[in-house]
Amino acid sequence: MTNEIDEVSVRKQLQDLVLDSSEIEEFLNGTVQVAAQSLSNLANTDIYCAITLLRTKRAATVASSSEEARKLDEVQYAFDDGPCLRAARQLETVIVPDFHTEDRFPGYREAIEHSGVRSAIGIPIVLDEGANAGLDLYCREPDAFNPIVLEAAELFAKEASSSLRLAVRMASLLESRNNLTAAMENRTTIDLAVGIIMGQNRCTQEEAVNILKAASSARNVKLHAVAAAIVESVNQSGATTHFDA
């Protein structure tokens, strides 16, 4: 058993997840798996991990290392209280050394009594304005989160906060790029359809555009969808234009 988690190693693993993940969900799932494995090795016992996203109207588990971690989170939402919710709301670490002697969350404690979970911690993950998150850790052993494990978990949450912000920004940039690409593809399709209409009707570009717009309005279908249908019909049957012999 090691007695610490390498901060540089944690940062590199999370940065690699950011770069290798195509979606936020993929990054988050990778994050909880890394956290669960690293902290389990450090504590020398199984630790379950989840991430709770706390928004204005509701909380939700956005990633979990196991089905058990997800269910333990969801029970907290039913009571609107628990270590992970308090951590995310109050922006401070909440430690439960042993649920058998815990008195802060009576409803939640009773609801998970038969789950076998004895200890837990909730650690805040500070995000951008409008949302906070919590790193939720559970263990079947009492007092599993000794000072060494707790310090490592808080380090992990700190690094996860920075990496998650980066992942969100990258996802936003990717979405903007995809939207731009789609817009350019739509524009190209419309231009092709206009050219086809000009050839078929021996009309000007302006007249062809008006024909395309009229068809879009009459069918109550978006312009690029009508254009795509025209291009597709030509691809299947071949265009008839004044250039044909």
ChimeraX commands (.cxc) that place a marker at each C-alpha (Angstrom):
marker #1 position 0.00,0.00,0.00 radius 0.5
marker #1 position 1.36,3.44,-0.95 radius 0.5
marker #1 position 0.97,6.39,1.40 radius 0.5
marker #1 position 0.21,9.14,-1.10 radius 0.5
marker #1 position -1.06,9.95,-4.57 radius 0.5
marker #1 position 1.33,11.69,-6.93 radius 0.5
marker #1 position -0.17,15.11,-7.73 radius 0.5
marker #1 position 1.64,15.29,-11.07 radius 0.5
marker #1 position 0.38,11.83,-12.01 radius 0.5
marker #1 position -3.23,12.72,-11.13 radius 0.5
marker #1 position -3.03,15.93,-13.15 radius 0.5
marker #1 position -1.58,14.12,-16.15 radius 0.5
marker #1 position -4.23,11.38,-16.04 radius 0.5
marker #1 position -7.03,13.93,-15.96 radius 0.5
marker #1 position -5.46,16.07,-18.68 radius 0.5
marker #1 position -5.09,12.96,-20.84 radius 0.5
marker #1 position -8.77,12.22,-20.24 radius 0.5
marker #1 position -9.67,15.73,-21.39 radius 0.5
marker #1 position -7.67,15.33,-24.59 radius 0.5
marker #1 position -8.81,11.78,-25.31 radius 0.5
marker #1 position -12.51,12.26,-24.54 radius 0.5
marker #1 position -14.83,13.34,-27.33 radius 0.5
marker #1 position -17.68,14.20,-24.93 radius 0.5
marker #1 position -18.06,15.50,-21.37 radius 0.5
marker #1 position -19.79,12.28,-20.32 radius 0.5
marker #1 position -16.80,10.23,-21.47 radius 0.5
marker #1 position -14.43,12.47,-19.50 radius 0.5
marker #1 position -16.53,12.24,-16.34 radius 0.5
marker #1 position -16.83,8.47,-16.54 radius 0.5
marker #1 position -13.08,8.21,-16.97 radius 0.5
marker #1 position -12.55,10.55,-14.02 radius 0.5
marker #1 position -14.59,8.52,-11.53 radius 0.5
marker #1 position -12.93,5.31,-12.64 radius 0.5
marker #1 position -9.46,6.79,-12.10 radius 0.5
marker #1 position -10.52,8.21,-8.71 radius 0.5
marker #1 position -12.05,4.93,-7.52 radius 0.5
marker #1 position -9.03,2.87,-8.55 radius 0.5
marker #1 position -6.43,5.30,-7.17 radius 0.5
marker #1 position -8.15,5.84,-3.85 radius 0.5
marker #1 position -9.01,2.15,-3.43 radius 0.5
marker #1 position -5.32,1.30,-3.85 radius 0.5
marker #1 position -4.39,3.96,-1.32 radius 0.5
marker #1 position -7.00,2.90,1.26 radius 0.5
marker #1 position -6.38,-0.80,0.59 radius 0.5
marker #1 position -10.15,-1.35,0.32 radius 0.5
marker #1 position -12.85,-0.83,-2.30 radius 0.5
marker #1 position -14.03,2.74,-2.68 radius 0.5
marker #1 position -16.99,3.70,-4.88 radius 0.5
marker #1 position -17.00,7.05,-6.60 radius 0.5
marker #1 position -19.58,9.31,-8.24 radius 0.5
marker #1 position -19.86,12.92,-9.34 radius 0.5
marker #1 position -22.97,14.93,-8.52 radius 0.5
marker #1 position -23.79,17.99,-10.58 radius 0.5
marker #1 position -25.78,20.53,-8.60 radius 0.5
marker #1 position -27.80,23.01,-10.61 radius 0.5
marker #1 position -30.34,25.62,-9.52 radius 0.5
marker #1 position -33.39,23.35,-9.82 radius 0.5
marker #1 position -32.05,19.84,-9.31 radius 0.5
marker #1 position -29.10,17.58,-8.62 radius 0.5
marker #1 position -28.04,14.64,-10.75 radius 0.5
marker #1 position -25.33,12.00,-10.81 radius 0.5
marker #1 position -23.44,12.59,-14.03 radius 0.5
marker #1 position -20.92,9.76,-13.64 radius 0.5
marker #1 position -20.29,6.84,-11.30 radius 0.5
marker #1 position -17.72,4.10,-10.95 radius 0.5
marker #1 position -20.41,1.57,-10.08 radius 0.5
marker #1 position -24.17,1.09,-9.94 radius 0.5
marker #1 position -23.92,1.10,-6.15 radius 0.5
marker #1 position -22.37,4.59,-6.11 radius 0.5
marker #1 position -25.11,5.90,-8.39 radius 0.5
marker #1 position -27.87,4.47,-6.19 radius 0.5
marker #1 position -26.31,5.90,-3.01 radius 0.5
marker #1 position -26.29,9.33,-4.67 radius 0.5
marker #1 position -29.89,9.05,-5.81 radius 0.5
marker #1 position -31.11,8.25,-2.30 radius 0.5
marker #1 position -29.60,11.58,-1.21 radius 0.5
marker #1 position -31.62,13.39,-3.87 radius 0.5
marker #1 position -34.81,11.83,-2.53 radius 0.5
marker #1 position -34.09,13.36,0.90 radius 0.5
marker #1 position -32.49,16.47,-0.60 radius 0.5
marker #1 position -29.67,15.99,1.90 radius 0.5
marker #1 position -26.55,13.93,2.40 radius 0.5
marker #1 position -22.77,14.31,2.43 radius 0.5
marker #1 position -22.34,14.96,-1.30 radius 0.5
marker #1 position -25.20,17.48,-1.51 radius 0.5
marker #1 position -23.96,19.40,1.51 radius 0.5
marker #1 position -20.43,19.42,0.12 radius 0.5
marker #1 position -21.57,20.80,-3.22 radius 0.5
marker #1 position -23.87,23.40,-1.63 radius 0.5
marker #1 position -21.64,24.55,1.20 radius 0.5
marker #1 position -18.37,24.22,-0.75 radius 0.5
marker #1 position -16.70,22.30,2.05 radius 0.5
marker #1 position -15.70,18.70,2.58 radius 0.5
marker #1 position -18.24,16.60,4.51 radius 0.5
marker #1 position -16.89,13.48,6.22 radius 0.5
marker #1 position -18.94,10.56,7.55 radius 0.5
marker #1 position -16.56,8.30,9.52 radius 0.5
marker #1 position -19.27,5.75,10.28 radius 0.5
marker #1 position -22.97,5.83,9.35 radius 0.5
marker #1 position -23.74,3.70,12.41 radius 0.5
marker #1 position -22.88,6.67,14.64 radius 0.5
marker #1 position -23.84,9.47,12.22 radius 0.5
marker #1 position -26.67,11.79,13.28 radius 0.5
marker #1 position -26.60,14.58,10.66 radius 0.5
marker #1 position -28.62,12.76,7.99 radius 0.5
marker #1 position -31.11,10.53,9.85 radius 0.5
marker #1 position -33.40,9.90,6.88 radius 0.5
marker #1 position -30.58,9.13,4.48 radius 0.5
marker #1 position -28.72,7.03,7.05 radius 0.5
marker #1 position -31.79,4.88,7.66 radius 0.5
marker #1 position -32.50,4.52,3.93 radius 0.5
marker #1 position -29.03,3.10,3.18 radius 0.5
marker #1 position -28.75,1.04,6.35 radius 0.5
marker #1 position -28.93,-2.27,4.44 radius 0.5
marker #1 position -26.54,-1.18,1.67 radius 0.5
marker #1 position -23.49,-2.17,3.71 radius 0.5
marker #1 position -21.88,1.25,3.28 radius 0.5
marker #1 position -20.28,2.47,6.50 radius 0.5
marker #1 position -18.29,5.60,5.60 radius 0.5
marker #1 position -18.44,8.37,3.02 radius 0.5
marker #1 position -17.08,11.76,2.10 radius 0.5
marker #1 position -18.39,14.51,-0.15 radius 0.5
marker #1 position -15.86,16.94,-1.61 radius 0.5
marker #1 position -16.86,20.07,-3.55 radius 0.5
marker #1 position -15.81,20.51,-7.16 radius 0.5
marker #1 position -16.09,24.21,-7.93 radius 0.5
marker #1 position -17.26,24.92,-11.47 radius 0.5
marker #1 position -18.23,28.03,-13.38 radius 0.5
marker #1 position -21.08,30.26,-12.25 radius 0.5
marker #1 position -24.46,28.54,-12.20 radius 0.5
marker #1 position -23.34,25.04,-11.26 radius 0.5
marker #1 position -21.27,23.22,-8.67 radius 0.5
marker #1 position -20.42,19.57,-8.32 radius 0.5
marker #1 position -19.35,17.11,-5.67 radius 0.5
marker #1 position -16.97,14.17,-5.68 radius 0.5
marker #1 position -18.82,11.46,-3.76 radius 0.5
marker #1 position -16.88,8.58,-2.19 radius 0.5
marker #1 position -18.32,5.57,-0.36 radius 0.5
marker #1 position -16.80,2.58,1.40 radius 0.5
marker #1 position -18.10,-0.50,3.20 radius 0.5
marker #1 position -15.43,-0.09,5.87 radius 0.5
marker #1 position -15.84,2.38,8.76 radius 0.5
marker #1 position -13.20,5.09,9.08 radius 0.5
marker #1 position -11.92,4.31,5.58 radius 0.5
marker #1 position -11.08,7.92,4.87 radius 0.5
marker #1 position -8.10,8.51,7.12 radius 0.5
marker #1 position -6.13,11.77,6.77 radius 0.5
marker #1 position -3.93,10.36,4.01 radius 0.5
marker #1 position -6.87,9.14,1.90 radius 0.5
marker #1 position -8.81,12.35,2.61 radius 0.5
marker #1 position -5.90,14.52,1.48 radius 0.5
marker #1 position -5.56,12.48,-1.70 radius 0.5
marker #1 position -9.30,12.70,-2.40 radius 0.5
marker #1 position -9.31,16.49,-1.95 radius 0.5
marker #1 position -6.32,16.74,-4.28 radius 0.5
marker #1 position -8.19,14.67,-6.82 radius 0.5
marker #1 position -11.27,16.91,-6.56 radius 0.5
marker #1 position -9.11,20.01,-6.99 radius 0.5
marker #1 position -7.49,18.64,-10.13 radius 0.5
marker #1 position -10.85,17.37,-11.40 radius 0.5
marker #1 position -12.28,20.87,-11.03 radius 0.5
marker #1 position -9.62,22.39,-13.29 radius 0.5
marker #1 position -9.82,19.57,-15.82 radius 0.5
marker #1 position -13.62,19.62,-15.89 radius 0.5
marker #1 position -13.66,23.35,-16.62 radius 0.5
marker #1 position -11.23,22.73,-19.47 radius 0.5
marker #1 position -13.34,19.83,-20.75 radius 0.5
marker #1 position -16.47,22.01,-20.71 radius 0.5
marker #1 position -14.71,24.76,-22.65 radius 0.5
marker #1 position -13.35,22.26,-25.19 radius 0.5
marker #1 position -16.80,20.73,-25.62 radius 0.5
marker #1 position -18.22,24.21,-26.20 radius 0.5
marker #1 position -15.59,24.94,-28.84 radius 0.5
marker #1 position -16.25,21.56,-30.47 radius 0.5
marker #1 position -19.99,22.26,-30.55 radius 0.5
marker #1 position -19.35,25.66,-32.14 radius 0.5
marker #1 position -17.10,24.07,-34.74 radius 0.5
marker #1 position -19.66,21.38,-35.52 radius 0.5
marker #1 position -22.39,24.02,-35.84 radius 0.5
marker #1 position -20.19,26.00,-38.24 radius 0.5
marker #1 position -19.40,22.88,-40.26 radius 0.5
marker #1 position -23.10,22.02,-40.47 radius 0.5
marker #1 position -23.91,25.57,-41.56 radius 0.5
marker #1 position -21.25,25.42,-44.27 radius 0.5
marker #1 position -22.53,22.03,-45.45 radius 0.5
marker #1 position -26.08,23.39,-45.57 radius 0.5
marker #1 position -24.88,26.40,-47.57 radius 0.5
marker #1 position -23.09,24.13,-50.04 radius 0.5
marker #1 position -26.21,21.97,-50.45 radius 0.5
marker #1 position -28.36,25.06,-51.06 radius 0.5
marker #1 position -25.90,26.37,-53.65 radius 0.5
marker #1 position -25.95,23.02,-55.44 radius 0.5
marker #1 position -29.76,22.96,-55.43 radius 0.5
marker #1 position -29.90,26.50,-56.80 radius 0.5
marker #1 position -27.55,25.48,-59.61 radius 0.5
marker #1 position -29.73,22.48,-60.44 radius 0.5
marker #1 position -32.89,24.62,-60.52 radius 0.5
marker #1 position -31.13,27.15,-62.79 radius 0.5
marker #1 position -30.17,24.36,-65.18 radius 0.5
marker #1 position -33.56,22.67,-65.17 radius 0.5
marker #1 position -35.59,25.87,-65.52 radius 0.5
marker #1 position -33.12,27.96,-67.55 radius 0.5
marker #1 position -33.54,30.79,-65.06 radius 0.5
marker #1 position -31.35,33.24,-63.20 radius 0.5
marker #1 position -29.79,32.57,-59.79 radius 0.5
marker #1 position -32.23,34.96,-58.12 radius 0.5
marker #1 position -35.19,33.21,-59.72 radius 0.5
marker #1 position -33.83,29.82,-58.68 radius 0.5
marker #1 position -33.46,30.99,-55.08 radius 0.5
marker #1 position -37.04,32.26,-55.09 radius 0.5
marker #1 position -38.26,28.91,-56.44 radius 0.5
marker #1 position -36.39,27.09,-53.68 radius 0.5
marker #1 position -37.79,29.41,-51.00 radius 0.5
marker #1 position -41.32,29.02,-52.36 radius 0.5
marker #1 position -41.01,25.23,-52.22 radius 0.5
marker #1 position -39.71,25.44,-48.66 radius 0.5
marker #1 position -42.61,27.65,-47.61 radius 0.5
marker #1 position -45.27,25.59,-49.39 radius 0.5
marker #1 position -44.04,22.33,-47.83 radius 0.5
marker #1 position -43.30,23.92,-44.44 radius 0.5
marker #1 position -39.85,22.34,-44.61 radius 0.5
marker #1 position -36.53,24.01,-43.88 radius 0.5
marker #1 position -34.70,25.41,-46.87 radius 0.5
marker #1 position -31.66,23.16,-46.56 radius 0.5
marker #1 position -33.92,20.07,-46.31 radius 0.5
marker #1 position -35.65,20.96,-49.59 radius 0.5
marker #1 position -32.26,21.64,-51.16 radius 0.5
marker #1 position -30.93,18.29,-49.94 radius 0.5
marker #1 position -33.94,16.50,-51.45 radius 0.5
marker #1 position -33.32,18.18,-54.82 radius 0.5
marker #1 position -29.64,17.26,-54.80 radius 0.5
marker #1 position -30.45,13.70,-53.76 radius 0.5
marker #1 position -33.04,13.31,-56.55 radius 0.5
marker #1 position -30.47,14.45,-59.10 radius 0.5
marker #1 position -27.85,12.08,-57.74 radius 0.5
marker #1 position -30.29,9.21,-58.17 radius 0.5
marker #1 position -31.64,10.07,-61.61 radius 0.5
marker #1 position -29.23,12.53,-63.16 radius 0.5
marker #1 position -29.91,16.17,-63.86 radius 0.5
marker #1 position -31.68,17.43,-66.94 radius 0.5
marker #1 position -30.15,20.75,-67.97 radius 0.5
marker #1 position -29.78,22.84,-71.09 radius 0.5
marker #1 position -26.21,21.50,-71.32 radius 0.5
marker #1 position -27.44,17.96,-72.06 radius 0.5
marker #1 position -27.22,16.87,-75.68 radius 0.5
marker link #1:1,2 radius 0.2
marker link #1:2,3 radius 0.2
marker link #1:3,4 radius 0.2
marker link #1:4,5 radius 0.2
marker link #1:5,6 radius 0.2
marker link #1:6,7 radius 0.2
marker link #1:7,8 radius 0.2
marker link #1:8,9 radius 0.2
marker link #1:9,10 radius 0.2
marker link #1:10,11 radius 0.2
marker link #1:11,12 radius 0.2
marker link #1:12,13 radius 0.2
marker link #1:13,14 radius 0.2
marker link #1:14,15 radius 0.2
marker link #1:15,16 radius 0.2
marker link #1:16,17 radius 0.2
marker link #1:17,18 radius 0.2
marker link #1:18,19 radius 0.2
marker link #1:19,20 radius 0.2
marker link #1:20,21 radius 0.2
marker link #1:21,22 radius 0.2
marker link #1:22,23 radius 0.2
marker link #1:23,24 radius 0.2
marker link #1:24,25 radius 0.2
marker link #1:25,26 radius 0.2
marker link #1:26,27 radius 0.2
marker link #1:27,28 radius 0.2
marker link #1:28,29 radius 0.2
marker link #1:29,30 radius 0.2
marker link #1:30,31 radius 0.2
marker link #1:31,32 radius 0.2
marker link #1:32,33 radius 0.2
marker link #1:33,34 radius 0.2
marker link #1:34,35 radius 0.2
marker link #1:35,36 radius 0.2
marker link #1:36,37 radius 0.2
marker link #1:37,38 radius 0.2
marker link #1:38,39 radius 0.2
marker link #1:39,40 radius 0.2
marker link #1:40,41 radius 0.2
marker link #1:41,42 radius 0.2
marker link #1:42,43 radius 0.2
marker link #1:43,44 radius 0.2
marker link #1:44,45 radius 0.2
marker link #1:45,46 radius 0.2
marker link #1:46,47 radius 0.2
marker link #1:47,48 radius 0.2
marker link #1:48,49 radius 0.2
marker link #1:49,50 radius 0.2
marker link #1:50,51 radius 0.2
marker link #1:51,52 radius 0.2
marker link #1:52,53 radius 0.2
marker link #1:53,54 radius 0.2
marker link #1:54,55 radius 0.2
marker link #1:55,56 radius 0.2
marker link #1:56,57 radius 0.2
marker link #1:57,58 radius 0.2
marker link #1:58,59 radius 0.2
marker link #1:59,60 radius 0.2
marker link #1:60,61 radius 0.2
marker link #1:61,62 radius 0.2
marker link #1:62,63 radius 0.2
marker link #1:63,64 radius 0.2
marker link #1:64,65 radius 0.2
marker link #1:65,66 radius 0.2
marker link #1:66,67 radius 0.2
marker link #1:67,68 radius 0.2
marker link #1:68,69 radius 0.2
marker link #1:69,70 radius 0.2
marker link #1:70,71 radius 0.2
marker link #1:71,72 radius 0.2
marker link #1:72,73 radius 0.2
marker link #1:73,74 radius 0.2
marker link #1:74,75 radius 0.2
marker link #1:75,76 radius 0.2
marker link #1:76,77 radius 0.2
marker link #1:77,78 radius 0.2
marker link #1:78,79 radius 0.2
marker link #1:79,80 radius 0.2
marker link #1:80,81 radius 0.2
marker link #1:81,82 radius 0.2
marker link #1:82,83 radius 0.2
marker link #1:83,84 radius 0.2
marker link #1:84,85 radius 0.2
marker link #1:85,86 radius 0.2
marker link #1:86,87 radius 0.2
marker link #1:87,88 radius 0.2
marker link #1:88,89 radius 0.2
marker link #1:89,90 radius 0.2
marker link #1:90,91 radius 0.2
marker link #1:91,92 radius 0.2
marker link #1:92,93 radius 0.2
marker link #1:93,94 radius 0.2
marker link #1:94,95 radius 0.2
marker link #1:95,96 radius 0.2
marker link #1:96,97 radius 0.2
marker link #1:97,98 radius 0.2
marker link #1:98,99 radius 0.2
marker link #1:99,100 radius 0.2
marker link #1:100,101 radius 0.2
marker link #1:101,102 radius 0.2
marker link #1:102,103 radius 0.2
marker link #1:103,104 radius 0.2
marker link #1:104,105 radius 0.2
marker link #1:105,106 radius 0.2
marker link #1:106,107 radius 0.2
marker link #1:107,108 radius 0.2
marker link #1:108,109 radius 0.2
marker link #1:109,110 radius 0.2
marker link #1:110,111 radius 0.2
marker link #1:111,112 radius 0.2
marker link #1:112,113 radius 0.2
marker link #1:113,114 radius 0.2
marker link #1:114,115 radius 0.2
marker link #1:115,116 radius 0.2
marker link #1:116,117 radius 0.2
marker link #1:117,118 radius 0.2
marker link #1:118,119 radius 0.2
marker link #1:119,120 radius 0.2
marker link #1:120,121 radius 0.2
marker link #1:121,122 radius 0.2
marker link #1:122,123 radius 0.2
marker link #1:123,124 radius 0.2
marker link #1:124,125 radius 0.2
marker link #1:125,126 radius 0.2
marker link #1:126,127 radius 0.2
marker link #1:127,128 radius 0.2
marker link #1:128,129 radius 0.2
marker link #1:129,130 radius 0.2
marker link #1:130,131 radius 0.2
marker link #1:131,132 radius 0.2
marker link #1:132,133 radius 0.2
marker link #1:133,134 radius 0.2
marker link #1:134,135 radius 0.2
marker link #1:135,136 radius 0.2
marker link #1:136,137 radius 0.2
marker link #1:137,138 radius 0.2
marker link #1:138,139 radius 0.2
marker link #1:139,140 radius 0.2
marker link #1:140,141 radius 0.2
marker link #1:141,142 radius 0.2
marker link #1:142,143 radius 0.2
marker link #1:143,144 radius 0.2
marker link #1:144,145 radius 0.2
marker link #1:145,146 radius 0.2
marker link #1:146,147 radius 0.2
marker link #1:147,148 radius 0.2
marker link #1:148,149 radius 0.2
marker link #1:149,150 radius 0.2
marker link #1:150,151 radius 0.2
marker link #1:151,152 radius 0.2
marker link #1:152,153 radius 0.2
marker link #1:153,154 radius 0.2
marker link #1:154,155 radius 0.2
marker link #1:155,156 radius 0.2
marker link #1:156,157 radius 0.2
marker link #1:157,158 radius 0.2
marker link #1:158,159 radius 0.2
marker link #1:159,160 radius 0.2
marker link #1:160,161 radius 0.2
marker link #1:161,162 radius 0.2
marker link #1:162,163 radius 0.2
marker link #1:163,164 radius 0.2
marker link #1:164,165 radius 0.2
marker link #1:165,166 radius 0.2
marker link #1:166,167 radius 0.2
marker link #1:167,168 radius 0.2
marker link #1:168,169 radius 0.2
marker link #1:169,170 radius 0.2
marker link #1:170,171 radius 0.2
marker link #1:171,172 radius 0.2
marker link #1:172,173 radius 0.2
marker link #1:173,174 radius 0.2
marker link #1:174,175 radius 0.2
marker link #1:175,176 radius 0.2
marker link #1:176,177 radius 0.2
marker link #1:177,178 radius 0.2
marker link #1:178,179 radius 0.2
marker link #1:179,180 radius 0.2
marker link #1:180,181 radius 0.2
marker link #1:181,182 radius 0.2
marker link #1:182,183 radius 0.2
marker link #1:183,184 radius 0.2
marker link #1:184,185 radius 0.2
marker link #1:185,186 radius 0.2
marker link #1:186,187 radius 0.2
marker link #1:187,188 radius 0.2
marker link #1:188,189 radius 0.2
marker link #1:189,190 radius 0.2
marker link #1:190,191 radius 0.2
marker link #1:191,192 radius 0.2
marker link #1:192,193 radius 0.2
marker link #1:193,194 radius 0.2
marker link #1:194,195 radius 0.2
marker link #1:195,196 radius 0.2
marker link #1:196,197 radius 0.2
marker link #1:197,198 radius 0.2
marker link #1:198,199 radius 0.2
marker link #1:199,200 radius 0.2
marker link #1:200,201 radius 0.2
marker link #1:201,202 radius 0.2
marker link #1:202,203 radius 0.2
marker link #1:203,204 radius 0.2
marker link #1:204,205 radius 0.2
marker link #1:205,206 radius 0.2
marker link #1:206,207 radius 0.2
marker link #1:207,208 radius 0.2
marker link #1:208,209 radius 0.2
marker link #1:209,210 radius 0.2
marker link #1:210,211 radius 0.2
marker link #1:211,212 radius 0.2
marker link #1:212,213 radius 0.2
marker link #1:213,214 radius 0.2
marker link #1:214,215 radius 0.2
marker link #1:215,216 radius 0.2
marker link #1:216,217 radius 0.2
marker link #1:217,218 radius 0.2
marker link #1:218,219 radius 0.2
marker link #1:219,220 radius 0.2
marker link #1:220,221 radius 0.2
marker link #1:221,222 radius 0.2
marker link #1:222,223 radius 0.2
marker link #1:223,224 radius 0.2
marker link #1:224,225 radius 0.2
marker link #1:225,226 radius 0.2
marker link #1:226,227 radius 0.2
marker link #1:227,228 radius 0.2
marker link #1:228,229 radius 0.2
marker link #1:229,230 radius 0.2
marker link #1:230,231 radius 0.2
marker link #1:231,232 radius 0.2
marker link #1:232,233 radius 0.2
marker link #1:233,234 radius 0.2
marker link #1:234,235 radius 0.2
marker link #1:235,236 radius 0.2
marker link #1:236,237 radius 0.2
marker link #1:237,238 radius 0.2
marker link #1:238,239 radius 0.2
marker link #1:239,240 radius 0.2
marker link #1:240,241 radius 0.2
marker link #1:241,242 radius 0.2
marker link #1:242,243 radius 0.2
marker link #1:243,244 radius 0.2
marker link #1:244,245 radius 0.2
view
